[in-house]
Amino acid sequence: MSFIATPQSMHFPEALPLQGGASIRDYTLAYETYGTLNADRSNAVLVCHALNASHHVAGVYEGQPRSEGWWDNMIGPGKPVDTNRFFVIGVNNLGSCFGSTGPMHVSPDTGQVYGADFPVVTVEDWVNAQARLLDRLGIERLAAVMGGSLGGMQALSWTLQHPGRMRHAVVVASAPNLTAENIAFNEVARRAIVTDPDFHGGHFYQHGVVPKRGLRIARMIGHITYLSDDVMNEKFGRQLREGLAPKYSTQDIEFQIESYLRYQGDKFSDYFDANTYLLITRALDYFDPALRHGGSLTRALAEVQARYLLVSFTTDWRFAPARSREIVKALLDNRRDVSYAEIDAPHGHDAFLLEDARYLGVVRSYFENIAKELA
């Protein structure tokens, strides 16, 4: 049973310095909260979102059917992250297109829509913006920070940037940085967008167009990487869309997998912003906490105070289990408290969003222990 979620927003007039040397001021962060903050403000859990998600983590919007949050199977009353026990916060990151200040908004400095002039943001910048919001909410220390994929990178970065501000970090289907292959996928997707004639150098808003062709291709590329080969073969195989005989055409959509990818691309291009896609994929590329420590993740994690739960999935080739094990090893090298679960699941990277009794059971057990600590 889900619950009614209510979007909120908070305005920040003061400038936020960004890692790239720029800053952003007069910005707004969209967020949602679920559950009740306890008397000593110790039961807050921050949930960080991945590429195309938002602050709408759980619950539904009143009067809007099929509006469940993107992690609704994980968070809510009686769920693994139980909102009868925890006060859960979801924040939409700067540069996104779901309510927080992004490229489609007006710059206070120019009076014009940011477009391609929106400053480049990093995982570290998002974490600092989230920390400001927590300050405003009067939350000094989190019970946990958690996220999957890019959200897991933010959770990891929280433990490095603000090591004393959380008890636990839950990092799911993530990595300490992107491999060259992952950066390559992001670059191909970005090229699809910027070479779309409707992109207009990122200032397409003033032309009244959307680079939908590029967004469709970017989403199709991304979606392939989110699924495992087993799932694609089981779900689609080599099935033809209509009838049993090929049409011998290079232009028609003939295979079921082609139809599925076109559908995903069309849907994505209707709601996602092209500049946001460029910004978020670049933030993924830049994240590499070991870089400042001579490439040593062990040295990068030396100041971590939080206890960790890491979860990976065997068929996730975008953020393979070996990448989670790198984080586990670095934490163990520093004698930190870490739990690790590697789930044998067929769903690829998307597994972190799906129903799996073993996976959800691991997270439930971990948060039950956190609740006992707080009691």
RAPE-V891982 format. One record per backbone hydrogen bond with DSSP energy under -1.0 kcal/mol. CO is the residue of the C=O (numbers start at 0). NH is the residue of the N-H. E is the energy in kcal/mol with one decimal. If there is no record, write none. Layout:
co & nh & e
CO & NH & E
CO & NH & E
This chain:
co & nh & e
2 & 59 & -3.0
7 & 30 & -2.6
9 & 28 & -2.5
11 & 26 & -1.8
15 & 23 & -1.5
17 & 20 & -2.0
21 & 17 & -2.9
23 & 15 & -3.0
26 & 11 & -3.2
27 & 100 & -2.6
28 & 9 & -2.0
29 & 91 & -3.1
30 & 7 & -2.8
31 & 89 & -2.6
33 & 87 & -2.7
37 & 40 & -1.8
42 & 86 & -2.3
43 & 142 & -2.7
43 & 143 & -1.4
44 & 88 & -2.9
45 & 145 & -2.8
54 & 56 & -2.0
55 & 69 & -1.8
56 & 70 & -2.8
58 & 68 & -1.7
59 & 4 & -3.2
60 & 63 & -2.3
68 & 71 & -1.5
70 & 73 & -1.7
70 & 74 & -1.7
73 & 80 & -2.7
75 & 78 & -2.0
80 & 75 & -2.0
81 & 84 & -1.9
81 & 85 & -2.6
86 & 44 & -2.7
87 & 33 & -2.1
88 & 46 & -3.0
89 & 31 & -2.2
92 & 95 & -1.8
100 & 94 & -3.0
101 & 104 & -2.0
102 & 114 & -3.2
104 & 113 & -3.0
106 & 110 & -2.5
111 & 106 & -3.2
113 & 116 & -2.2
114 & 117 & -1.5
121 & 125 & -2.2
122 & 126 & -2.3
123 & 127 & -2.0
124 & 128 & -2.2
125 & 129 & -2.7
126 & 130 & -2.4
127 & 131 & -1.7
128 & 132 & -1.8
129 & 133 & -2.3
130 & 134 & -2.1
131 & 135 & -2.0
132 & 136 & -1.8
133 & 138 & -2.6
134 & 137 & -1.2
141 & 166 & -2.0
143 & 45 & -2.1
144 & 169 & -2.6
145 & 47 & -2.8
146 & 171 & -2.4
147 & 150 & -2.2
148 & 152 & -1.4
149 & 153 & -1.7
150 & 154 & -2.0
151 & 155 & -2.5
152 & 156 & -2.6
153 & 157 & -2.4
154 & 158 & -1.3
156 & 160 & -3.0
157 & 161 & -2.4
161 & 164 & -2.3
164 & 141 & -3.8
166 & 306 & -2.6
167 & 144 & -1.7
168 & 308 & -2.4
169 & 146 & -1.9
170 & 310 & -2.0
171 & 148 & -2.5
178 & 182 & -2.2
179 & 183 & -2.3
180 & 184 & -2.2
181 & 185 & -2.1
182 & 186 & -2.4
183 & 187 & -2.4
184 & 188 & -2.1
185 & 189 & -2.5
186 & 190 & -2.7
187 & 191 & -1.9
188 & 192 & -1.4
189 & 193 & -2.8
190 & 194 & -1.8
192 & 195 & -1.4
195 & 198 & -2.5
198 & 201 & -1.5
199 & 202 & -1.9
203 & 208 & -1.6
204 & 207 & -1.5
209 & 211 & -2.8
210 & 214 & -2.0
211 & 215 & -2.7
212 & 216 & -2.0
213 & 217 & -2.6
214 & 218 & -2.5
215 & 219 & -2.3
216 & 220 & -2.6
217 & 221 & -2.5
218 & 222 & -3.0
219 & 223 & -1.7
220 & 224 & -1.2
225 & 349 & -2.2
227 & 231 & -2.2
228 & 232 & -2.5
229 & 233 & -2.6
230 & 234 & -2.8
231 & 235 & -2.5
231 & 236 & -1.5
235 & 238 & -2.2
238 & 255 & -2.9
253 & 240 & -4.9
254 & 258 & -1.9
255 & 259 & -2.4
256 & 260 & -2.3
257 & 261 & -2.4
258 & 262 & -2.3
259 & 263 & -2.5
260 & 264 & -2.4
261 & 265 & -2.7
262 & 266 & -2.5
263 & 267 & -2.2
264 & 268 & -2.2
267 & 270 & -1.3
267 & 271 & -2.4
272 & 276 & -1.9
273 & 277 & -1.8
274 & 278 & -2.5
275 & 279 & -2.8
276 & 280 & -2.1
277 & 281 & -1.7
278 & 282 & -2.1
279 & 283 & -2.0
280 & 284 & -2.0
281 & 285 & -2.3
282 & 286 & -1.4
287 & 290 & -1.9
289 & 292 & -1.9
289 & 294 & -2.3
292 & 295 & -1.6
295 & 299 & -1.8
296 & 300 & -1.9
298 & 301 & -1.3
300 & 303 & -1.3
306 & 168 & -2.5
307 & 338 & -2.3
308 & 170 & -2.7
309 & 340 & -2.4
310 & 172 & -3.2
311 & 342 & -2.9
312 & 315 & -1.8
314 & 316 & -1.1
319 & 322 & -1.8
320 & 324 & -2.5
321 & 325 & -1.2
322 & 326 & -1.1
323 & 327 & -2.3
324 & 328 & -2.7
325 & 329 & -2.2
326 & 330 & -2.2
327 & 331 & -2.6
328 & 332 & -2.8
330 & 335 & -2.7
331 & 334 & -2.0
336 & 307 & -2.4
338 & 309 & -2.5
340 & 311 & -2.2
342 & 313 & -2.5
342 & 344 & -1.4
347 & 350 & -1.6
348 & 351 & -1.4
349 & 352 & -2.2
350 & 353 & -1.1
355 & 359 & -2.9
356 & 360 & -1.9
357 & 361 & -2.1
358 & 362 & -2.0
359 & 363 & -2.5
360 & 364 & -2.5
361 & 365 & -2.1
362 & 366 & -2.4
363 & 367 & -2.2
364 & 368 & -1.7
365 & 369 & -1.6
366 & 370 & -2.4
367 & 371 & -1.8
368 & 372 & -2.0
369 & 373 & -2.2
370 & 374 & -1.6
